[in-house]
Amino acid sequence: MRRRAIGTVTRDKTLKTRRVEVPRLYQHPKYGKTLKTTTICYAHDETNQSHNGDLVEIVESRPRSKTKRWELVRIVTKSTSVKVETV
C-alpha cells in the first residue's frame, strides 16, 4: 500500500513540481515532549493545477527525479489569498 499525506503547497515556481510541507507531531525519545515539525516532499503535478497555499493530498510513487517521489492526487482546499501584481 502506498503512503498518503496531506500538506500545504509552499512553492510552485517549477513546471509540474510542487514543494509540499506535511506537518507532523512526534515525541522526543528522551524527554517525552511533543514536538511539531514539517516534512518537505516534492510532488509531481502533471497539469499545474495547484498553487501556493493550497491544501493537497499526495501519494507515494516511483522516483521521477533526484528529489521527486510523490504525486498529487487532489486539491483538498484552494488557497484564499489574493495575488497582487505590480505594474
PDB file with one MODEL, atoms N, CA, C and O in Angstrom:
MODEL        1
ATOM      1  N   MET A   1       0.842  -1.183   0.000  1.00  0.00           N
ATOM      2  CA  MET A   1       0.000   0.000   0.000  1.00  0.00           C
ATOM      3  C   MET A   1       0.885   1.244   0.000  1.00  0.00           C
ATOM      4  O   MET A   1       1.865   1.325   0.741  1.00  0.00           O
ATOM      5  N   ARG A   2       0.527   2.200  -0.833  1.00  0.00           N
ATOM      6  CA  ARG A   2       1.305   3.422  -0.936  1.00  0.00           C
ATOM      7  C   ARG A   2       0.876   4.431   0.120  1.00  0.00           C
ATOM      8  O   ARG A   2      -0.311   4.576   0.414  1.00  0.00           O
ATOM      9  N   ARG A   3       1.858   5.122   0.683  1.00  0.00           N
ATOM     10  CA  ARG A   3       1.560   6.109   1.726  1.00  0.00           C
ATOM     11  C   ARG A   3       0.864   7.327   1.138  1.00  0.00           C
ATOM     12  O   ARG A   3       1.131   7.725   0.004  1.00  0.00           O
ATOM     13  N   ARG A   4      -0.030   7.911   1.924  1.00  0.00           N
ATOM     14  CA  ARG A   4      -0.717   9.147   1.540  1.00  0.00           C
ATOM     15  C   ARG A   4      -0.438  10.187   2.606  1.00  0.00           C
ATOM     16  O   ARG A   4      -0.246   9.859   3.777  1.00  0.00           O
ATOM     17  N   ALA A   5      -0.420  11.445   2.189  1.00  0.00           N
ATOM     18  CA  ALA A   5      -0.188  12.545   3.125  1.00  0.00           C
ATOM     19  C   ALA A   5      -0.969  13.764   2.658  1.00  0.00           C
ATOM     20  O   ALA A   5      -1.272  13.906   1.474  1.00  0.00           O
ATOM     21  N   ILE A   6      -1.290  14.636   3.597  1.00  0.00           N
ATOM     22  CA  ILE A   6      -1.966  15.897   3.285  1.00  0.00           C
ATOM     23  C   ILE A   6      -1.088  17.021   3.787  1.00  0.00           C
ATOM     24  O   ILE A   6      -0.675  17.033   4.947  1.00  0.00           O
ATOM     25  N   GLY A   7      -0.803  17.973   2.898  1.00  0.00           N
ATOM     26  CA  GLY A   7       0.070  19.078   3.261  1.00  0.00           C
ATOM     27  C   GLY A   7      -0.246  20.326   2.464  1.00  0.00           C
ATOM     28  O   GLY A   7      -1.169  20.349   1.650  1.00  0.00           O
ATOM     29  N   THR A   8       0.539  21.369   2.713  1.00  0.00           N
ATOM     30  CA  THR A   8       0.335  22.675   2.092  1.00  0.00           C
ATOM     31  C   THR A   8       1.418  22.931   1.056  1.00  0.00           C
ATOM     32  O   THR A   8       2.600  22.696   1.309  1.00  0.00           O
ATOM     33  N   VAL A   9       1.006  23.417  -0.118  1.00  0.00           N
ATOM     34  CA  VAL A   9       1.966  23.769  -1.173  1.00  0.00           C
ATOM     35  C   VAL A   9       2.674  25.052  -0.751  1.00  0.00           C
ATOM     36  O   VAL A   9       2.027  26.051  -0.438  1.00  0.00           O
ATOM     37  N   THR A  10       4.021  25.018  -0.744  1.00  0.00           N
ATOM     38  CA  THR A  10       4.788  26.191  -0.342  1.00  0.00           C
ATOM     39  C   THR A  10       5.609  26.770  -1.484  1.00  0.00           C
ATOM     40  O   THR A  10       6.117  27.886  -1.370  1.00  0.00           O
ATOM     41  N   ARG A  11       5.750  26.033  -2.587  1.00  0.00           N
ATOM     42  CA  ARG A  11       6.488  26.551  -3.741  1.00  0.00           C
ATOM     43  C   ARG A  11       5.903  25.955  -5.013  1.00  0.00           C
ATOM     44  O   ARG A  11       5.723  24.741  -5.115  1.00  0.00           O
ATOM     45  N   ASP A  12       5.606  26.827  -5.993  1.00  0.00           N
ATOM     46  CA  ASP A  12       5.024  26.348  -7.249  1.00  0.00           C
ATOM     47  C   ASP A  12       5.693  26.970  -8.473  1.00  0.00           C
ATOM     48  O   ASP A  12       5.074  27.066  -9.533  1.00  0.00           O
ATOM     49  N   LYS A  13       6.939  27.390  -8.338  1.00  0.00           N
ATOM     50  CA  LYS A  13       7.623  28.072  -9.442  1.00  0.00           C
ATOM     51  C   LYS A  13       8.083  27.115 -10.547  1.00  0.00           C
ATOM     52  O   LYS A  13       8.122  27.503 -11.714  1.00  0.00           O
ATOM     53  N   THR A  14       8.425  25.888 -10.201  1.00  0.00           N
ATOM     54  CA  THR A  14       8.914  24.949 -11.206  1.00  0.00           C
ATOM     55  C   THR A  14       7.758  24.278 -11.939  1.00  0.00           C
ATOM     56  O   THR A  14       6.674  24.100 -11.385  1.00  0.00           O
ATOM     57  N   LEU A  15       8.004  23.912 -13.179  1.00  0.00           N
ATOM     58  CA  LEU A  15       6.984  23.306 -14.026  1.00  0.00           C
ATOM     59  C   LEU A  15       6.698  21.875 -13.578  1.00  0.00           C
ATOM     60  O   LEU A  15       7.619  21.064 -13.481  1.00  0.00           O
ATOM     61  N   LYS A  16       5.448  21.560 -13.308  1.00  0.00           N
ATOM     62  CA  LYS A  16       4.966  20.228 -12.925  1.00  0.00           C
ATOM     63  C   LYS A  16       5.532  19.703 -11.602  1.00  0.00           C
ATOM     64  O   LYS A  16       5.443  18.506 -11.331  1.00  0.00           O
ATOM     65  N   THR A  17       6.105  20.568 -10.783  1.00  0.00           N
ATOM     66  CA  THR A  17       6.641  20.160  -9.489  1.00  0.00           C
ATOM     67  C   THR A  17       6.134  21.096  -8.410  1.00  0.00           C
ATOM     68  O   THR A  17       6.114  22.313  -8.593  1.00  0.00           O
ATOM     69  N   ARG A  18       5.726  20.530  -7.292  1.00  0.00           N
ATOM     70  CA  ARG A  18       5.262  21.313  -6.162  1.00  0.00           C
ATOM     71  C   ARG A  18       6.023  20.897  -4.906  1.00  0.00           C
ATOM     72  O   ARG A  18       6.287  19.714  -4.687  1.00  0.00           O
ATOM     73  N   ARG A  19       6.368  21.887  -4.087  1.00  0.00           N
ATOM     74  CA  ARG A  19       7.000  21.617  -2.797  1.00  0.00           C
ATOM     75  C   ARG A  19       5.880  21.629  -1.763  1.00  0.00           C
ATOM     76  O   ARG A  19       5.197  22.638  -1.587  1.00  0.00           O
ATOM     77  N   VAL A  20       5.699  20.501  -1.084  1.00  0.00           N
ATOM     78  CA  VAL A  20       4.600  20.345  -0.139  1.00  0.00           C
ATOM     79  C   VAL A  20       5.176  20.123   1.253  1.00  0.00           C
ATOM     80  O   VAL A  20       6.044  19.270   1.441  1.00  0.00           O
ATOM     81  N   GLU A  21       4.695  20.888   2.229  1.00  0.00           N
ATOM     82  CA  GLU A  21       5.098  20.713   3.616  1.00  0.00           C
ATOM     83  C   GLU A  21       4.003  19.960   4.354  1.00  0.00           C
ATOM     84  O   GLU A  21       2.856  20.403   4.403  1.00  0.00           O
ATOM     85  N   VAL A  22       4.366  18.813   4.930  1.00  0.00           N
ATOM     86  CA  VAL A  22       3.431  17.963   5.659  1.00  0.00           C
ATOM     87  C   VAL A  22       3.747  18.086   7.149  1.00  0.00           C
ATOM     88  O   VAL A  22       4.820  17.664   7.579  1.00  0.00           O
ATOM     89  N   PRO A  23       2.831  18.657   7.951  1.00  0.00           N
ATOM     90  CA  PRO A  23       3.102  18.784   9.392  1.00  0.00           C
ATOM     91  C   PRO A  23       2.983  17.434  10.086  1.00  0.00           C
ATOM     92  O   PRO A  23       2.169  16.593   9.703  1.00  0.00           O
ATOM     93  N   ARG A  24       3.808  17.240  11.115  1.00  0.00           N
ATOM     94  CA  ARG A  24       3.716  16.002  11.883  1.00  0.00           C
ATOM     95  C   ARG A  24       4.113  16.265  13.335  1.00  0.00           C
ATOM     96  O   ARG A  24       4.888  17.176  13.623  1.00  0.00           O
ATOM     97  N   LEU A  25       3.578  15.465  14.228  1.00  0.00           N
ATOM     98  CA  LEU A  25       3.883  15.533  15.648  1.00  0.00           C
ATOM     99  C   LEU A  25       4.612  14.262  16.053  1.00  0.00           C
ATOM    100  O   LEU A  25       4.275  13.169  15.599  1.00  0.00           O
ATOM    101  N   TYR A  26       5.622  14.415  16.918  1.00  0.00           N
ATOM    102  CA  TYR A  26       6.288  13.232  17.447  1.00  0.00           C
ATOM    103  C   TYR A  26       6.787  13.541  18.848  1.00  0.00           C
ATOM    104  O   TYR A  26       6.943  14.704  19.220  1.00  0.00           O
ATOM    105  N   GLN A  27       7.036  12.491  19.624  1.00  0.00           N
ATOM    106  CA  GLN A  27       7.534  12.660  20.980  1.00  0.00           C
ATOM    107  C   GLN A  27       9.041  12.536  20.997  1.00  0.00           C
ATOM    108  O   GLN A  27       9.613  11.655  20.357  1.00  0.00           O
ATOM    109  N   HIS A  28       9.684  13.435  21.743  1.00  0.00           N
ATOM    110  CA  HIS A  28      11.132  13.362  21.897  1.00  0.00           C
ATOM    111  C   HIS A  28      11.473  12.055  22.604  1.00  0.00           C
ATOM    112  O   HIS A  28      10.851  11.721  23.613  1.00  0.00           O
ATOM    113  N   PRO A  29      12.469  11.298  22.084  1.00  0.00           N
ATOM    114  CA  PRO A  29      12.731   9.975  22.647  1.00  0.00           C
ATOM    115  C   PRO A  29      13.185   9.987  24.113  1.00  0.00           C
ATOM    116  O   PRO A  29      12.867   9.064  24.863  1.00  0.00           O
ATOM    117  N   LYS A  30      13.921  11.020  24.524  1.00  0.00           N
ATOM    118  CA  LYS A  30      14.422  11.043  25.900  1.00  0.00           C
ATOM    119  C   LYS A  30      13.505  11.811  26.845  1.00  0.00           C
ATOM    120  O   LYS A  30      13.215  11.346  27.947  1.00  0.00           O
ATOM    121  N   TYR A  31      13.051  12.986  26.416  1.00  0.00           N
ATOM    122  CA  TYR A  31      12.323  13.865  27.329  1.00  0.00           C
ATOM    123  C   TYR A  31      10.808  13.739  27.228  1.00  0.00           C
ATOM    124  O   TYR A  31      10.100  14.200  28.123  1.00  0.00           O
ATOM    125  N   GLY A  32      10.296  13.135  26.177  1.00  0.00           N
ATOM    126  CA  GLY A  32       8.864  12.885  26.079  1.00  0.00           C
ATOM    127  C   GLY A  32       8.029  14.069  25.637  1.00  0.00           C
ATOM    128  O   GLY A  32       6.807  13.958  25.530  1.00  0.00           O
ATOM    129  N   LYS A  33       8.671  15.207  25.375  1.00  0.00           N
ATOM    130  CA  LYS A  33       7.927  16.384  24.947  1.00  0.00           C
ATOM    131  C   LYS A  33       7.419  16.178  23.518  1.00  0.00           C
ATOM    132  O   LYS A  33       8.136  15.634  22.679  1.00  0.00           O
ATOM    133  N   THR A  34       6.189  16.609  23.239  1.00  0.00           N
ATOM    134  CA  THR A  34       5.632  16.512  21.898  1.00  0.00           C
ATOM    135  C   THR A  34       6.166  17.660  21.060  1.00  0.00           C
ATOM    136  O   THR A  34       6.021  18.824  21.432  1.00  0.00           O
ATOM    137  N   LEU A  35       6.778  17.341  19.940  1.00  0.00           N
ATOM    138  CA  LEU A  35       7.372  18.328  19.058  1.00  0.00           C
ATOM    139  C   LEU A  35       6.608  18.390  17.750  1.00  0.00           C
ATOM    140  O   LEU A  35       6.094  17.382  17.266  1.00  0.00           O
ATOM    141  N   LYS A  36       6.539  19.590  17.181  1.00  0.00           N
ATOM    142  CA  LYS A  36       5.835  19.801  15.923  1.00  0.00           C
ATOM    143  C   LYS A  36       6.866  20.155  14.854  1.00  0.00           C
ATOM    144  O   LYS A  36       7.596  21.136  14.998  1.00  0.00           O
ATOM    145  N   THR A  37       6.931  19.370  13.791  1.00  0.00           N
ATOM    146  CA  THR A  37       7.852  19.635  12.696  1.00  0.00           C
ATOM    147  C   THR A  37       7.120  19.492  11.370  1.00  0.00           C
ATOM    148  O   THR A  37       5.959  19.087  11.326  1.00  0.00           O
ATOM    149  N   THR A  38       7.817  19.830  10.290  1.00  0.00           N
ATOM    150  CA  THR A  38       7.251  19.643   8.960  1.00  0.00           C
ATOM    151  C   THR A  38       8.196  18.784   8.136  1.00  0.00           C
ATOM    152  O   THR A  38       9.418  18.897   8.241  1.00  0.00           O
ATOM    153  N   THR A  39       7.612  17.932   7.323  1.00  0.00           N
ATOM    154  CA  THR A  39       8.358  17.124   6.379  1.00  0.00           C
ATOM    155  C   THR A  39       8.155  17.738   5.000  1.00  0.00           C
ATOM    156  O   THR A  39       7.027  18.032   4.602  1.00  0.00           O
ATOM    157  N   ILE A  40       9.258  17.931   4.270  1.00  0.00           N
ATOM    158  CA  ILE A  40       9.184  18.532   2.944  1.00  0.00           C
ATOM    159  C   ILE A  40       9.191  17.433   1.890  1.00  0.00           C
ATOM    160  O   ILE A  40      10.096  16.599   1.856  1.00  0.00           O
ATOM    161  N   CYS A  41       8.175  17.438   1.032  1.00  0.00           N
ATOM    162  CA  CYS A  41       8.055  16.468  -0.050  1.00  0.00           C
ATOM    163  C   CYS A  41       7.926  17.222  -1.362  1.00  0.00           C
ATOM    164  O   CYS A  41       7.274  18.264  -1.423  1.00  0.00           O
ATOM    165  N   TYR A  42       8.543  16.700  -2.408  1.00  0.00           N
ATOM    166  CA  TYR A  42       8.376  17.264  -3.738  1.00  0.00           C
ATOM    167  C   TYR A  42       7.427  16.358  -4.508  1.00  0.00           C
ATOM    168  O   TYR A  42       7.665  15.157  -4.637  1.00  0.00           O
ATOM    169  N   ALA A  43       6.351  16.943  -5.015  1.00  0.00           N
ATOM    170  CA  ALA A  43       5.288  16.169  -5.647  1.00  0.00           C
ATOM    171  C   ALA A  43       5.152  16.540  -7.113  1.00  0.00           C
ATOM    172  O   ALA A  43       5.387  17.684  -7.502  1.00  0.00           O
ATOM    173  N   HIS A  44       4.765  15.552  -7.928  1.00  0.00           N
ATOM    174  CA  HIS A  44       4.540  15.750  -9.358  1.00  0.00           C
ATOM    175  C   HIS A  44       3.103  16.196  -9.579  1.00  0.00           C
ATOM    176  O   HIS A  44       2.161  15.531  -9.149  1.00  0.00           O
ATOM    177  N   ASP A  45       2.943  17.338 -10.260  1.00  0.00           N
ATOM    178  CA  ASP A  45       1.621  17.889 -10.581  1.00  0.00           C
ATOM    179  C   ASP A  45       1.554  18.025 -12.102  1.00  0.00           C
ATOM    180  O   ASP A  45       2.008  19.024 -12.660  1.00  0.00           O
ATOM    181  N   GLU A  46       0.995  17.033 -12.761  1.00  0.00           N
ATOM    182  CA  GLU A  46       1.015  16.949 -14.226  1.00  0.00           C
ATOM    183  C   GLU A  46       0.359  18.143 -14.899  1.00  0.00           C
ATOM    184  O   GLU A  46       0.852  18.618 -15.922  1.00  0.00           O
ATOM    185  N   THR A  47      -0.737  18.636 -14.350  1.00  0.00           N
ATOM    186  CA  THR A  47      -1.495  19.698 -15.014  1.00  0.00           C
ATOM    187  C   THR A  47      -1.261  21.082 -14.425  1.00  0.00           C
ATOM    188  O   THR A  47      -1.939  22.030 -14.819  1.00  0.00           O
ATOM    189  N   ASN A  48      -0.330  21.227 -13.501  1.00  0.00           N
ATOM    190  CA  ASN A  48      -0.033  22.509 -12.847  1.00  0.00           C
ATOM    191  C   ASN A  48      -1.286  23.160 -12.259  1.00  0.00           C
ATOM    192  O   ASN A  48      -1.489  24.365 -12.411  1.00  0.00           O
ATOM    193  N   GLN A  49      -2.124  22.368 -11.590  1.00  0.00           N
ATOM    194  CA  GLN A  49      -3.392  22.885 -11.085  1.00  0.00           C
ATOM    195  C   GLN A  49      -3.297  23.435  -9.665  1.00  0.00           C
ATOM    196  O   GLN A  49      -4.177  24.192  -9.255  1.00  0.00           O
ATOM    197  N   SER A  50      -2.275  23.089  -8.907  1.00  0.00           N
ATOM    198  CA  SER A  50      -2.149  23.586  -7.534  1.00  0.00           C
ATOM    199  C   SER A  50      -1.211  24.787  -7.483  1.00  0.00           C
ATOM    200  O   SER A  50      -0.318  24.943  -8.316  1.00  0.00           O
ATOM    201  N   HIS A  51      -1.447  25.642  -6.464  1.00  0.00           N
ATOM    202  CA  HIS A  51      -0.642  26.846  -6.305  1.00  0.00           C
ATOM    203  C   HIS A  51      -0.325  27.048  -4.830  1.00  0.00           C
ATOM    204  O   HIS A  51      -0.806  26.300  -3.979  1.00  0.00           O
ATOM    205  N   ASN A  52       0.488  28.062  -4.527  1.00  0.00           N
ATOM    206  CA  ASN A  52       0.901  28.337  -3.155  1.00  0.00           C
ATOM    207  C   ASN A  52      -0.303  28.463  -2.227  1.00  0.00           C
ATOM    208  O   ASN A  52      -1.294  29.115  -2.555  1.00  0.00           O
ATOM    209  N   GLY A  53      -0.197  27.827  -1.060  1.00  0.00           N
ATOM    210  CA  GLY A  53      -1.242  27.920  -0.050  1.00  0.00           C
ATOM    211  C   GLY A  53      -2.325  26.874  -0.160  1.00  0.00           C
ATOM    212  O   GLY A  53      -3.136  26.747   0.758  1.00  0.00           O
ATOM    213  N   ASP A  54      -2.376  26.114  -1.249  1.00  0.00           N
ATOM    214  CA  ASP A  54      -3.402  25.074  -1.405  1.00  0.00           C
ATOM    215  C   ASP A  54      -3.108  23.893  -0.482  1.00  0.00           C
ATOM    216  O   ASP A  54      -1.951  23.521  -0.288  1.00  0.00           O
ATOM    217  N   LEU A  55      -4.153  23.312   0.080  1.00  0.00           N
ATOM    218  CA  LEU A  55      -4.040  22.094   0.863  1.00  0.00           C
ATOM    219  C   LEU A  55      -4.255  20.929  -0.099  1.00  0.00           C
ATOM    220  O   LEU A  55      -5.313  20.825  -0.720  1.00  0.00           O
ATOM    221  N   VAL A  56      -3.256  20.049  -0.229  1.00  0.00           N
ATOM    222  CA  VAL A  56      -3.314  18.986  -1.231  1.00  0.00           C
ATOM    223  C   VAL A  56      -3.075  17.624  -0.596  1.00  0.00           C
ATOM    224  O   VAL A  56      -2.475  17.506   0.473  1.00  0.00           O
ATOM    225  N   GLU A  57      -3.563  16.598  -1.289  1.00  0.00           N
ATOM    226  CA  GLU A  57      -3.302  15.212  -0.899  1.00  0.00           C
ATOM    227  C   GLU A  57      -2.305  14.641  -1.886  1.00  0.00           C
ATOM    228  O   GLU A  57      -2.486  14.752  -3.099  1.00  0.00           O
ATOM    229  N   ILE A  58      -1.237  14.020  -1.359  1.00  0.00           N
ATOM    230  CA  ILE A  58      -0.207  13.421  -2.211  1.00  0.00           C
ATOM    231  C   ILE A  58      -0.067  11.946  -1.870  1.00  0.00           C
ATOM    232  O   ILE A  58      -0.402  11.511  -0.768  1.00  0.00           O
ATOM    233  N   VAL A  59       0.435  11.186  -2.837  1.00  0.00           N
ATOM    234  CA  VAL A  59       0.620   9.753  -2.653  1.00  0.00           C
ATOM    235  C   VAL A  59       2.030   9.391  -3.111  1.00  0.00           C
ATOM    236  O   VAL A  59       2.557   9.972  -4.060  1.00  0.00           O
ATOM    237  N   GLU A  60       2.622   8.438  -2.434  1.00  0.00           N
ATOM    238  CA  GLU A  60       3.968   7.988  -2.761  1.00  0.00           C
ATOM    239  C   GLU A  60       3.980   7.321  -4.138  1.00  0.00           C
ATOM    240  O   GLU A  60       3.045   6.600  -4.486  1.00  0.00           O
ATOM    241  N   SER A  61       5.038   7.561  -4.924  1.00  0.00           N
ATOM    242  CA  SER A  61       5.114   6.989  -6.269  1.00  0.00           C
ATOM    243  C   SER A  61       6.552   6.599  -6.583  1.00  0.00           C
ATOM    244  O   SER A  61       7.442   6.707  -5.739  1.00  0.00           O
ATOM    245  N   ARG A  62       6.755   6.148  -7.799  1.00  0.00           N
ATOM    246  CA  ARG A  62       8.110   5.804  -8.225  1.00  0.00           C
ATOM    247  C   ARG A  62       8.947   7.080  -8.299  1.00  0.00           C
ATOM    248  O   ARG A  62       8.383   8.160  -8.479  1.00  0.00           O
ATOM    249  N   PRO A  63      10.262   6.993  -8.167  1.00  0.00           N
ATOM    250  CA  PRO A  63      11.093   8.192  -8.271  1.00  0.00           C
ATOM    251  C   PRO A  63      11.020   8.795  -9.669  1.00  0.00           C
ATOM    252  O   PRO A  63      11.268   8.105 -10.658  1.00  0.00           O
ATOM    253  N   ARG A  64      10.684  10.070  -9.753  1.00  0.00           N
ATOM    254  CA  ARG A  64      10.618  10.769 -11.037  1.00  0.00           C
ATOM    255  C   ARG A  64      11.863  11.604 -11.280  1.00  0.00           C
ATOM    256  O   ARG A  64      12.162  11.937 -12.427  1.00  0.00           O
ATOM    257  N   SER A  65      12.597  11.950 -10.228  1.00  0.00           N
ATOM    258  CA  SER A  65      13.849  12.691 -10.346  1.00  0.00           C
ATOM    259  C   SER A  65      14.651  12.439  -9.076  1.00  0.00           C
ATOM    260  O   SER A  65      14.331  11.545  -8.293  1.00  0.00           O
ATOM    261  N   LYS A  66      15.692  13.237  -8.883  1.00  0.00           N
ATOM    262  CA  LYS A  66      16.548  13.063  -7.708  1.00  0.00           C
ATOM    263  C   LYS A  66      15.776  13.252  -6.404  1.00  0.00           C
ATOM    264  O   LYS A  66      16.011  12.530  -5.435  1.00  0.00           O
ATOM    265  N   THR A  67      14.862  14.209  -6.374  1.00  0.00           N
ATOM    266  CA  THR A  67      14.137  14.514  -5.134  1.00  0.00           C
ATOM    267  C   THR A  67      12.645  14.218  -5.184  1.00  0.00           C
ATOM    268  O   THR A  67      12.007  14.129  -4.135  1.00  0.00           O
ATOM    269  N   LYS A  68      12.073  14.064  -6.373  1.00  0.00           N
ATOM    270  CA  LYS A  68      10.613  13.938  -6.511  1.00  0.00           C
ATOM    271  C   LYS A  68      10.172  12.476  -6.410  1.00  0.00           C
ATOM    272  O   LYS A  68      10.482  11.661  -7.279  1.00  0.00           O
ATOM    273  N   ARG A  69       9.431  12.155  -5.316  1.00  0.00           N
ATOM    274  CA  ARG A  69       8.950  10.792  -5.087  1.00  0.00           C
ATOM    275  C   ARG A  69       7.477  10.726  -4.713  1.00  0.00           C
ATOM    276  O   ARG A  69       7.017   9.706  -4.201  1.00  0.00           O
ATOM    277  N   TRP A  70       6.726  11.803  -4.963  1.00  0.00           N
ATOM    278  CA  TRP A  70       5.313  11.870  -4.626  1.00  0.00           C
ATOM    279  C   TRP A  70       4.529  12.372  -5.823  1.00  0.00           C
ATOM    280  O   TRP A  70       5.085  13.027  -6.706  1.00  0.00           O
ATOM    281  N   GLU A  71       3.230  12.065  -5.857  1.00  0.00           N
ATOM    282  CA  GLU A  71       2.325  12.533  -6.911  1.00  0.00           C
ATOM    283  C   GLU A  71       1.138  13.229  -6.265  1.00  0.00           C
ATOM    284  O   GLU A  71       0.675  12.833  -5.195  1.00  0.00           O
ATOM    285  N   LEU A  72       0.655  14.265  -6.925  1.00  0.00           N
ATOM    286  CA  LEU A  72      -0.531  14.977  -6.459  1.00  0.00           C
ATOM    287  C   LEU A  72      -1.771  14.154  -6.801  1.00  0.00           C
ATOM    288  O   LEU A  72      -1.946  13.743  -7.948  1.00  0.00           O
ATOM    289  N   VAL A  73      -2.634  13.911  -5.808  1.00  0.00           N
ATOM    290  CA  VAL A  73      -3.871  13.165  -6.026  1.00  0.00           C
ATOM    291  C   VAL A  73      -5.030  14.124  -6.249  1.00  0.00           C
ATOM    292  O   VAL A  73      -5.770  14.004  -7.225  1.00  0.00           O
ATOM    293  N   ARG A  74      -5.180  15.091  -5.321  1.00  0.00           N
ATOM    294  CA  ARG A  74      -6.291  16.032  -5.429  1.00  0.00           C
ATOM    295  C   ARG A  74      -5.990  17.257  -4.581  1.00  0.00           C
ATOM    296  O   ARG A  74      -5.136  17.232  -3.695  1.00  0.00           O
ATOM    297  N   ILE A  75      -6.706  18.319  -4.873  1.00  0.00           N
ATOM    298  CA  ILE A  75      -6.625  19.531  -4.070  1.00  0.00           C
ATOM    299  C   ILE A  75      -7.757  19.475  -3.060  1.00  0.00           C
ATOM    300  O   ILE A  75      -8.927  19.427  -3.438  1.00  0.00           O
ATOM    301  N   VAL A  76      -7.417  19.481  -1.777  1.00  0.00           N
ATOM    302  CA  VAL A  76      -8.431  19.404  -0.727  1.00  0.00           C
ATOM    303  C   VAL A  76      -9.137  20.747  -0.608  1.00  0.00           C
ATOM    304  O   VAL A  76     -10.366  20.804  -0.662  1.00  0.00           O
ATOM    305  N   THR A  77      -8.376  21.834  -0.448  1.00  0.00           N
ATOM    306  CA  THR A  77      -8.951  23.177  -0.414  1.00  0.00           C
ATOM    307  C   THR A  77      -8.031  24.125  -1.157  1.00  0.00           C
ATOM    308  O   THR A  77      -6.808  24.019  -1.069  1.00  0.00           O
ATOM    309  N   LYS A  78      -8.628  25.052  -1.887  1.00  0.00           N
ATOM    310  CA  LYS A  78      -7.867  26.067  -2.612  1.00  0.00           C
ATOM    311  C   LYS A  78      -7.482  27.183  -1.654  1.00  0.00           C
ATOM    312  O   LYS A  78      -8.162  27.415  -0.654  1.00  0.00           O
ATOM    313  N   SER A  79      -6.395  27.870  -1.961  1.00  0.00           N
ATOM    314  CA  SER A  79      -5.925  28.994  -1.160  1.00  0.00           C
ATOM    315  C   SER A  79      -6.875  30.171  -1.322  1.00  0.00           C
ATOM    316  O   SER A  79      -7.431  30.381  -2.400  1.00  0.00           O
ATOM    317  N   THR A  80      -7.060  30.936  -0.256  1.00  0.00           N
ATOM    318  CA  THR A  80      -7.937  32.104  -0.320  1.00  0.00           C
ATOM    319  C   THR A  80      -7.147  33.406  -0.468  1.00  0.00           C
ATOM    320  O   THR A  80      -7.737  34.485  -0.518  1.00  0.00           O
ATOM    321  N   SER A  81      -5.806  33.307  -0.539  1.00  0.00           N
ATOM    322  CA  SER A  81      -5.003  34.522  -0.682  1.00  0.00           C
ATOM    323  C   SER A  81      -5.152  35.099  -2.093  1.00  0.00           C
ATOM    324  O   SER A  81      -5.361  34.366  -3.060  1.00  0.00           O
ATOM    325  N   VAL A  82      -5.042  36.415  -2.187  1.00  0.00           N
ATOM    326  CA  VAL A  82      -5.224  37.114  -3.455  1.00  0.00           C
ATOM    327  C   VAL A  82      -3.863  37.556  -3.964  1.00  0.00           C
ATOM    328  O   VAL A  82      -3.068  38.119  -3.210  1.00  0.00           O
ATOM    329  N   LYS A  83      -3.583  37.300  -5.267  1.00  0.00           N
ATOM    330  CA  LYS A  83      -2.326  37.724  -5.857  1.00  0.00           C
ATOM    331  C   LYS A  83      -2.430  39.195  -6.241  1.00  0.00           C
ATOM    332  O   LYS A  83      -3.425  39.620  -6.828  1.00  0.00           O
ATOM    333  N   VAL A  84      -1.396  39.973  -5.907  1.00  0.00           N
ATOM    334  CA  VAL A  84      -1.340  41.379  -6.263  1.00  0.00           C
ATOM    335  C   VAL A  84      -0.182  41.568  -7.232  1.00  0.00           C
ATOM    336  O   VAL A  84       0.971  41.313  -6.884  1.00  0.00           O
ATOM    337  N   GLU A  85      -0.483  42.011  -8.440  1.00  0.00           N
ATOM    338  CA  GLU A  85       0.546  42.194  -9.452  1.00  0.00           C
ATOM    339  C   GLU A  85       0.994  43.645  -9.455  1.00  0.00           C
ATOM    340  O   GLU A  85       0.184  44.563  -9.333  1.00  0.00           O
ATOM    341  N   THR A  86       2.310  43.835  -9.598  1.00  0.00           N
ATOM    342  CA  THR A  86       2.842  45.188  -9.673  1.00  0.00           C
ATOM    343  C   THR A  86       2.990  45.594 -11.128  1.00  0.00           C
ATOM    344  O   THR A  86       3.286  44.762 -11.987  1.00  0.00           O
ATOM    345  N   VAL A  87       2.786  46.857 -11.398  1.00  0.00           N
ATOM    346  CA  VAL A  87       2.845  47.349 -12.768  1.00  0.00           C
ATOM    347  C   VAL A  87       4.189  47.949 -13.074  1.00  0.00           C
ATOM    348  O   VAL A  87       4.417  48.416 -14.190  1.00  0.00           O
TER     349      VAL A  87
ENDMDL
END
